[in-house]
Amino acid sequence: MTNRWREARLPEVIAALARRPGHEQVRVLLAELLREGLGIDPAQLRQEDWRARVRGRIDTLFGDTLFELKRDLRQERAEVERRLPDYLADVERETGRRALGIATDGAVWIAFERGEEGLAELRRFELAADTADPAALLRWLEPAVGVRGDLAPEAQTVREELGRESLVWARARGELARLWRTLADNPEAQLKRKLWDDLLAEVYGTRIGDEALFLQHTYLTIVAKTIALHVLETRAESAEALLSGRALAEAGIVGAVESDFFDWVLHAPGGDDFVLRLARQTERFRLHDAETDVLKALYENLIDPSERRILGEYYTPDWLAAEMVRAAIPRPLEQTVLDPACGSGTFLFRAVRRLLEAAREARRPIREAVALAAERVRGIDIHPVAVIFARVTWLLALGEAVRQRPERLSVPVFLGDSMQWNLREAVGGRDVVVAVPDDAPITIPAGFAENQAAYDAGLAELTRALRQGTEEGLVAALRRLNGVSEADARAMVAPFRRLRALYQAGRNDIWPFVLRNLVRPLWLSRAENRAEVVIGNPPWVRYNDLAPAMQDRLREALRRERLWAGQRYATSQDLAALFWVRSAERYLNEGGRIAFVLPHGFLTRPAFRGVRQGVHATTRLVIEAGWRLDGAEPVFPNLACVLFARRVARPARGHGEATVLPATVRAWVGHLPRRDATAAEAAQALRVRDEPWPQEVEHEGRSPYARRFRDGATIYPRRLFFVEPLPAGRLGANPAAPRVRGRAGNLDKPPWNAVTPPQGPVEARFLRPVVLGETILPFLLRTPATAVVPMGENGTVMDARAADIAGFPNLTAWLRDAEAKWAAHASRRASGELKMGLRDNLDHLRKLSIQHPPAPLRVVYAKAGTHLAAAILSGSSALVDHTAYWAAVETMEEGRYLTAILNADETRQRVERFQARGLFGPRHFDKLVWQVLAIPEFDPRNCIHRRLAEAAAQAEAIAASVPLEESRHFRAQRAAIRRALAEAGLAAELHALVAELLG
């Protein structure tokens, strides 16, 4: 596309199309778009292409993409759906390839394919005459015709061409699902699917691998392997050569691509053709120009954000990785670097680039520098897709230097478990345990496995023996290998027998890949192979998000490493803490440095005190520096920090174990244009300053009110308890048992958002007002919500059986319905039993029953938000929900003293840096106010205390006078009250009083 046509003519074409100019004019304008915008030779366009078999004309045909032009699709879509399937089928018979149909009236563009159940809509694009981005339609169309071969390898372009909203993915998703269905009875394909699922369960501590994710990973793998080959500007002659890595091996590059879980597609009829078509789409990027980890952008775009949160996958922005690499690797030509959770390879990319830059400055030959990178920059990840991405990213980091590589270049990125959960201590030695779906595991002697050269040669002998050998021949062949003991050789007989049975069952060709990769961490943990720098961003997975079996495993490991902070902090513990210690213990030389991106709580929270102290079972880590990232936005969905530590000799127990943290922490402050900002953009947007190391947040709190304020009750799932009245009949509602139904809301989460709420009459005594976080405004309460609360007069929380015995038939019916829905959808243990019953969930930690009887005077405040909001709850039977905190107070003056403090902006500013942070800034207060600030108990003799209470009384009057429309969102109502307080001068007075109180 010429710049002149783009600037002068393209906006006119787009504006004309948006007006739906009619069939013939759309044809003319489409031809211009394809010719001038996408560079298609007009001779390749077939206009009014007659199809004798289906007795109709295709308006415009280019290759296997056809355009059906209409005057107005709003009236003519039915005609499109009637004729397009015949046209698509006819083109597919002619070309032997899957065809794509695009129907348009100029304003609306809809892409279709033939599916198994008829015509399937893939994607649509709608034009606006006044669009600020006229080229957007061309970007949407380009994958459909796939003619450009010079796409820039930038994150945004990769997302548009191959991401979740692209035509390429829309077509691939349906095709992959069809191919997978043909292999329902194929044992090899099903084995690969199960092994993939097992690996993900090992990664995340819970099973999350559904079919949709498996197909997404297959798509991503094909894309990544194509990119690996395209780095060399060559093509594979077959889908098998592409997916197995044979094409790369022939070019002298090994370890980048190999047969794995995702080449199942080759077993399916038509799978080869699908792989090659997807490869052609991927080859359109100028990959030698890549300056960042572009595959990360594709992964983050394609995998649903909620899934990535469950997986703990928060990939590191390139600018941050570059800064960390620069700080952690001062001598790149001398230091071995390992990323033990390398993900898509962002840190590897930056480490390789830093090494190449240092080599150029030292005038080292390029070939030697590439060889040095292969020796010194390594990665491990247990995620099978991440490893493929990281290997390709490692190659991309070489840039033009790849052309001057050694004759044999081995990419040092391995699939394996850095945590070494599969290493089992046994009498007489250690074993590596390799799980086999639906069967007993295979065990490999650890001594054999950690000798890489002997093990690789031994696997080759094992593979040969499986095809045409014997047990005796295998043992003899293994004994001839250097480094293999007699005991290890004989110990391989049992794995040989197991693998032979799997081969005979048709579950065979994946095992060399599995056995070769899953033991790599053992080799890397040998003393002679350890690194001088361990760097990365480990998975962040909270203890509560792990499966029960993994919780037990993590808890015991944390205890061994002196990281377990006690049961009261269990929900705050994180897998990342163990990753920090084990990575240093197993892969870092003494005197080496570790640098990790970690949750922000590692700086201040009691749950991570063991990390800061740094004395572990066999390792001591002295923290040398820390970075705060909470002032920089956007970086991660959750608040983050970076810690740098040195591994030092562990002192004798009881001697010199105290660790002194640095006096300052480096803080990054500013607003980035986007999360994947470039290093140049980050340098311009962010300021760096040194601040005092933040103080630890004390669980018990610095204020006596920390013990008095409680979290409200977990009344959840909401639609099973929170209710709204049903319309009354002509006789009106029954006041003794009004008819209600569960209230469905936009914030309901899966699976509960798909559950039908209960409805029916409930005895009025069990319909209780409930204060929610959103009920609370500054110095004022909105109308509470109403909930079915099955709590008797003595405070006992009832289930359906107890309600029936107590003689409440309506409540009994309601609870039976709720309990059945809970049983059908609530979380279960590995044994299949419910983790918790509905009644126990409702009164978890006695947060509900402890509110009986309601105190006559309470202070309540919302647990979340960008501003604190607190009010007094007086003389009410209302209960408090878990979205708020509450405390009983003795007098109105004490209550006002507390609401004055909580609503003062001075308080918010003082706790802000300790808050968890979301996409829109700080978001949770919880008990931080009492844990961080030394707020004294109310003393009526204290002048400042009295003045705060008096100011709160004035603020209540002002808040009550603010006109608040009931329909307005609670945030708008809070803002209106804050404005009124500011205009009256009370906001400034409260700010000054709290500052005086706290000093």
Secondary structure in CASP SS format (residue, H / E / C, confidence):
PFRMAT SS
TARGET T0000
AUTHOR 0000-0000-0000
METHOD secondary structure of the structure
MODEL  1
M C 1.00
T C 1.00
N H 1.00
R H 1.00
W H 1.00
R H 1.00
E H 1.00
A H 1.00
R H 1.00
L H 1.00
P H 1.00
E H 1.00
V H 1.00
I H 1.00
A H 1.00
A H 1.00
L H 1.00
A H 1.00
R C 1.00
R C 1.00
P C 1.00
G C 1.00
H H 1.00
E H 1.00
Q H 1.00
V H 1.00
R H 1.00
V H 1.00
L H 1.00
L H 1.00
A H 1.00
E H 1.00
L H 1.00
L H 1.00
R H 1.00
E H 1.00
G H 1.00
L C 1.00
G C 1.00
I C 1.00
D C 1.00
P H 1.00
A H 1.00
Q H 1.00
L C 1.00
R E 1.00
Q E 1.00
E E 1.00
D E 1.00
W E 1.00
R E 1.00
A C 1.00
R C 1.00
V C 1.00
R C 1.00
G E 1.00
R E 1.00
I E 1.00
D E 1.00
T E 1.00
L E 1.00
F E 1.00
G C 1.00
D C 1.00
T E 1.00
L E 1.00
F E 1.00
E E 1.00
L E 1.00
K C 1.00
R C 1.00
D C 1.00
L H 1.00
R H 1.00
Q H 1.00
E H 1.00
R H 1.00
A H 1.00
E H 1.00
V H 1.00
E H 1.00
R H 1.00
R H 1.00
L H 1.00
P H 1.00
D H 1.00
Y H 1.00
L H 1.00
A H 1.00
D H 1.00
V H 1.00
E H 1.00
R H 1.00
E H 1.00
T H 1.00
G C 1.00
R C 1.00
R C 1.00
A C 1.00
L E 1.00
G E 1.00
I E 1.00
A E 1.00
T E 1.00
D C 1.00
G C 1.00
A C 1.00
V E 1.00
W E 1.00
I E 1.00
A E 1.00
F E 1.00
E E 1.00
R E 1.00
G E 1.00
E C 1.00
E C 1.00
G E 1.00
L E 1.00
A E 1.00
E E 1.00
L E 1.00
R E 1.00
R E 1.00
F E 1.00
E E 1.00
L C 1.00
A C 1.00
A C 1.00
D C 1.00
T C 1.00
A C 1.00
D C 1.00
P C 1.00
A C 1.00
A H 1.00
L H 1.00
L H 1.00
R H 1.00
W H 1.00
L H 1.00
E H 1.00
P H 1.00
A H 1.00
V H 1.00
G C 1.00
V C 1.00
R C 1.00
G C 1.00
D C 1.00
L E 1.00
A C 1.00
P C 1.00
E C 1.00
A H 1.00
Q H 1.00
T H 1.00
V H 1.00
R H 1.00
E H 1.00
E H 1.00
L H 1.00
G C 1.00
R C 1.00
E C 1.00
S C 1.00
L H 1.00
V H 1.00
W H 1.00
A H 1.00
R H 1.00
A H 1.00
R H 1.00
G H 1.00
E H 1.00
L H 1.00
A H 1.00
R H 1.00
L H 1.00
W H 1.00
R H 1.00
T C 1.00
L C 1.00
A C 1.00
D C 1.00
N C 1.00
P H 1.00
E H 1.00
A H 1.00
Q H 1.00
L H 1.00
K H 1.00
R H 1.00
K H 1.00
L H 1.00
W H 1.00
D H 1.00
D H 1.00
L H 1.00
L H 1.00
A H 1.00
E H 1.00
V H 1.00
Y H 1.00
G C 1.00
T C 1.00
R C 1.00
I C 1.00
G C 1.00
D C 1.00
E H 1.00
A H 1.00
L H 1.00
F H 1.00
L H 1.00
Q H 1.00
H H 1.00
T H 1.00
Y H 1.00
L H 1.00
T H 1.00
I H 1.00
V H 1.00
A H 1.00
K H 1.00
T H 1.00
I H 1.00
A H 1.00
L H 1.00
H H 1.00
V C 1.00
L C 1.00
E C 1.00
T C 1.00
R C 1.00
A C 1.00
E C 1.00
S C 1.00
A H 1.00
E H 1.00
A H 1.00
L H 1.00
L H 1.00
S H 1.00
G C 1.00
R H 1.00
A H 1.00
L H 1.00
A H 1.00
E H 1.00
A C 1.00
G C 1.00
I E 1.00
V E 1.00
G C 1.00
A C 1.00
V C 1.00
E C 1.00
S C 1.00
D C 1.00
F H 1.00
F H 1.00
D H 1.00
W H 1.00
V H 1.00
L H 1.00
H H 1.00
A C 1.00
P C 1.00
G C 1.00
G H 1.00
D H 1.00
D H 1.00
F H 1.00
V H 1.00
L H 1.00
R H 1.00
L H 1.00
A H 1.00
R H 1.00
Q H 1.00
T H 1.00
E C 1.00
R C 1.00
F E 1.00
R C 1.00
L H 1.00
H H 1.00
D H 1.00
A C 1.00
E C 1.00
T C 1.00
D C 1.00
V H 1.00
L H 1.00
K H 1.00
A H 1.00
L H 1.00
Y H 1.00
E H 1.00
N H 1.00
L H 1.00
I C 1.00
D C 1.00
P H 1.00
S H 1.00
E H 1.00
R H 1.00
R H 1.00
I H 1.00
L H 1.00
G C 1.00
E C 1.00
Y C 1.00
Y C 1.00
T C 1.00
P C 1.00
D H 1.00
W H 1.00
L H 1.00
A H 1.00
A H 1.00
E H 1.00
M H 1.00
V H 1.00
R H 1.00
A H 1.00
A H 1.00
I C 1.00
P C 1.00
R C 1.00
P C 1.00
L C 1.00
E C 1.00
Q C 1.00
T C 1.00
V E 1.00
L E 1.00
D E 1.00
P C 1.00
A C 1.00
C C 1.00
G C 1.00
S C 1.00
G C 1.00
T H 1.00
F H 1.00
L H 1.00
F H 1.00
R H 1.00
A H 1.00
V H 1.00
R H 1.00
R H 1.00
L H 1.00
L H 1.00
E H 1.00
A H 1.00
A H 1.00
R H 1.00
E H 1.00
A C 1.00
R C 1.00
R C 1.00
P C 1.00
I H 1.00
R H 1.00
E H 1.00
A H 1.00
V H 1.00
A H 1.00
L H 1.00
A H 1.00
A H 1.00
E H 1.00
R H 1.00
V E 1.00
R E 1.00
G E 1.00
I E 1.00
D E 1.00
I C 1.00
H C 1.00
P H 1.00
V H 1.00
A H 1.00
V H 1.00
I H 1.00
F H 1.00
A H 1.00
R H 1.00
V H 1.00
T H 1.00
W H 1.00
L H 1.00
L H 1.00
A H 1.00
L H 1.00
G H 1.00
E H 1.00
A H 1.00
V H 1.00
R H 1.00
Q H 1.00
R C 1.00
P C 1.00
E C 1.00
R C 1.00
L E 1.00
S E 1.00
V C 1.00
P C 1.00
V E 1.00
F E 1.00
L E 1.00
G C 1.00
D C 1.00
S C 1.00
M C 1.00
Q C 1.00
W C 1.00
N C 1.00
L E 1.00
R E 1.00
E E 1.00
A E 1.00
V C 1.00
G C 1.00
G E 1.00
R E 1.00
D E 1.00
V E 1.00
V E 1.00
V E 1.00
A E 1.00
V E 1.00
P C 1.00
D C 1.00
D E 1.00
A E 1.00
P E 1.00
I E 1.00
T E 1.00
I E 1.00
P E 1.00
A H 1.00
G H 1.00
F H 1.00
A H 1.00
E C 1.00
N C 1.00
Q H 1.00
A H 1.00
A H 1.00
Y H 1.00
D H 1.00
A H 1.00
G H 1.00
L H 1.00
A H 1.00
E H 1.00
L H 1.00
T H 1.00
R H 1.00
A H 1.00
L H 1.00
R H 1.00
Q H 1.00
G C 1.00
T C 1.00
E H 1.00
E H 1.00
G H 1.00
L H 1.00
V H 1.00
A H 1.00
A H 1.00
L H 1.00
R H 1.00
R C 1.00
L C 1.00
N C 1.00
G C 1.00
V C 1.00
S C 1.00
E H 1.00
A H 1.00
D H 1.00
A H 1.00
R H 1.00
A H 1.00
M C 1.00
V H 1.00
A H 1.00
P H 1.00
F H 1.00
R H 1.00
R H 1.00
L H 1.00
R H 1.00
A H 1.00
L H 1.00
Y H 1.00
Q H 1.00
A C 1.00
G C 1.00
R C 1.00
N C 1.00
D C 1.00
I C 1.00
W H 1.00
P H 1.00
F H 1.00
V H 1.00
L H 1.00
R H 1.00
N H 1.00
L C 1.00
V C 1.00
R H 1.00
P H 1.00
L H 1.00
W H 1.00
L H 1.00
S C 1.00
R C 1.00
A H 1.00
E H 1.00
N H 1.00
R C 1.00
A E 1.00
E E 1.00
V E 1.00
V E 1.00
I E 1.00
G E 1.00
N C 1.00
P C 1.00
P C 1.00
W C 1.00
V C 1.00
R E 1.00
Y H 1.00
N H 1.00
D H 1.00
L C 1.00
A C 1.00
P H 1.00
A H 1.00
M H 1.00
Q H 1.00
D H 1.00
R H 1.00
L H 1.00
R H 1.00
E H 1.00
A H 1.00
L H 1.00
R H 1.00
R H 1.00
E C 1.00
R C 1.00
L C 1.00
W C 1.00
A C 1.00
G C 1.00
Q H 1.00
R H 1.00
Y H 1.00
A H 1.00
T H 1.00
S H 1.00
Q C 1.00
D E 1.00
L H 1.00
A H 1.00
A H 1.00
L H 1.00
F H 1.00
W H 1.00
V H 1.00
R H 1.00
S H 1.00
A H 1.00
E H 1.00
R H 1.00
Y H 1.00
L E 1.00
N E 1.00
E E 1.00
G E 1.00
G E 1.00
R E 1.00
I E 1.00
A E 1.00
F E 1.00
V E 1.00
L E 1.00
P E 1.00
H C 1.00
G H 1.00
F H 1.00
L H 1.00
T H 1.00
R C 1.00
P H 1.00
A H 1.00
F H 1.00
R H 1.00
G H 1.00
V H 1.00
R H 1.00
Q H 1.00
G C 1.00
V E 1.00
H C 1.00
A C 1.00
T C 1.00
T C 1.00
R E 1.00
L E 1.00
V E 1.00
I E 1.00
E E 1.00
A E 1.00
G E 1.00
W E 1.00
R E 1.00
L E 1.00
D E 1.00
G E 1.00
A E 1.00
E E 1.00
P C 1.00
V C 1.00
F C 1.00
P C 1.00
N C 1.00
L C 1.00
A E 1.00
C E 1.00
V E 1.00
L E 1.00
F E 1.00
A E 1.00
R E 1.00
R E 1.00
V E 1.00
A C 1.00
R C 1.00
P C 1.00
A C 1.00
R C 1.00
G C 1.00
H C 1.00
G C 1.00
E C 1.00
A C 1.00
T C 1.00
V C 1.00
L C 1.00
P C 1.00
A C 1.00
T E 1.00
V E 1.00
R E 1.00
A E 1.00
W E 1.00
V E 1.00
G E 1.00
H E 1.00
L C 1.00
P C 1.00
R C 1.00
R C 1.00
D C 1.00
A C 1.00
T C 1.00
A H 1.00
A H 1.00
E H 1.00
A H 1.00
A H 1.00
Q H 1.00
A H 1.00
L C 1.00
R E 1.00
V E 1.00
R E 1.00
D E 1.00
E E 1.00
P E 1.00
W C 1.00
P C 1.00
Q C 1.00
E C 1.00
V C 1.00
E C 1.00
H C 1.00
E C 1.00
G C 1.00
R C 1.00
S C 1.00
P C 1.00
Y H 1.00
A H 1.00
R H 1.00
R H 1.00
F C 1.00
R E 1.00
D E 1.00
G C 1.00
A E 1.00
T C 1.00
I C 1.00
Y C 1.00
P C 1.00
R H 1.00
R H 1.00
L H 1.00
F H 1.00
F E 1.00
V E 1.00
E E 1.00
P E 1.00
L C 1.00
P C 1.00
A C 1.00
G C 1.00
R C 1.00
L C 1.00
G C 1.00
A C 1.00
N C 1.00
P C 1.00
A C 1.00
A C 1.00
P C 1.00
R E 1.00
V E 1.00
R E 1.00
G E 1.00
R C 1.00
A C 1.00
G C 1.00
N C 1.00
L C 1.00
D C 1.00
K C 1.00
P C 1.00
P C 1.00
W H 1.00
N H 1.00
A H 1.00
V C 1.00
T C 1.00
P C 1.00
P C 1.00
Q E 1.00
G E 1.00
P E 1.00
V C 1.00
E C 1.00
A H 1.00
R H 1.00
F H 1.00
L E 1.00
R E 1.00
P E 1.00
V E 1.00
V E 1.00
L C 1.00
G H 1.00
E H 1.00
T H 1.00
I E 1.00
L E 1.00
P C 1.00
F C 1.00
L E 1.00
L E 1.00
R C 1.00
T C 1.00
P C 1.00
A E 1.00
T E 1.00
A E 1.00
V E 1.00
V C 1.00
P C 1.00
M E 1.00
G C 1.00
E C 1.00
N C 1.00
G C 1.00
T C 1.00
V E 1.00
M C 1.00
D C 1.00
A H 1.00
R H 1.00
A H 1.00
A H 1.00
D H 1.00
I H 1.00
A C 1.00
G C 1.00
F C 1.00
P H 1.00
N H 1.00
L H 1.00
T H 1.00
A H 1.00
W H 1.00
L H 1.00
R H 1.00
D H 1.00
A H 1.00
E H 1.00
A H 1.00
K H 1.00
W H 1.00
A H 1.00
A H 1.00
H H 1.00
A C 1.00
S C 1.00
R E 1.00
R C 1.00
A C 1.00
S C 1.00
G C 1.00
E C 1.00
L E 1.00
K C 1.00
M C 1.00
G C 1.00
L H 1.00
R H 1.00
D H 1.00
N H 1.00
L H 1.00
D C 1.00
H H 1.00
L H 1.00
R H 1.00
K C 1.00
L C 1.00
S H 1.00
I H 1.00
Q H 1.00
H C 1.00
P C 1.00
P C 1.00
A C 1.00
P C 1.00
L E 1.00
R E 1.00
V E 1.00
V E 1.00
Y E 1.00
A E 1.00
K C 1.00
A E 1.00
G C 1.00
T C 1.00
H C 1.00
L C 1.00
A C 1.00
A E 1.00
A E 1.00
I E 1.00
L E 1.00
S E 1.00
G C 1.00
S C 1.00
S C 1.00
A C 1.00
L E 1.00
V E 1.00
D E 1.00
H C 1.00
T C 1.00
A E 1.00
Y E 1.00
W E 1.00
A E 1.00
A E 1.00
V C 1.00
E C 1.00
T C 1.00
M H 1.00
E H 1.00
E H 1.00
G H 1.00
R H 1.00
Y H 1.00
L H 1.00
T H 1.00
A H 1.00
I H 1.00
L H 1.00
N H 1.00
A C 1.00
D H 1.00
E H 1.00
T H 1.00
R H 1.00
Q H 1.00
R H 1.00
V H 1.00
E H 1.00
R H 1.00
F H 1.00
Q C 1.00
A C 1.00
R E 1.00
G E 1.00
L C 1.00
F C 1.00
G E 1.00
P E 1.00
R C 1.00
H E 1.00
F C 1.00
D C 1.00
K C 1.00
L H 1.00
V H 1.00
W H 1.00
Q H 1.00
V H 1.00
L C 1.00
A C 1.00
I C 1.00
P C 1.00
E C 1.00
F C 1.00
D C 1.00
P C 1.00
R C 1.00
N C 1.00
C H 1.00
I H 1.00
H H 1.00
R H 1.00
R H 1.00
L H 1.00
A H 1.00
E H 1.00
A H 1.00
A H 1.00
A H 1.00
Q H 1.00
A H 1.00
E H 1.00
A H 1.00
I H 1.00
A H 1.00
A H 1.00
S H 1.00
V C 1.00
P C 1.00
L C 1.00
E C 1.00
E C 1.00
S C 1.00
R C 1.00
H C 1.00
F H 1.00
R H 1.00
A H 1.00
Q H 1.00
R H 1.00
A H 1.00
A H 1.00
I H 1.00
R H 1.00
R H 1.00
A H 1.00
L H 1.00
A H 1.00
E H 1.00
A C 1.00
G C 1.00
L H 1.00
A H 1.00
A H 1.00
E H 1.00
L H 1.00
H H 1.00
A H 1.00
L H 1.00
V H 1.00
A H 1.00
E H 1.00
L H 1.00
L H 1.00
G C 1.00
END
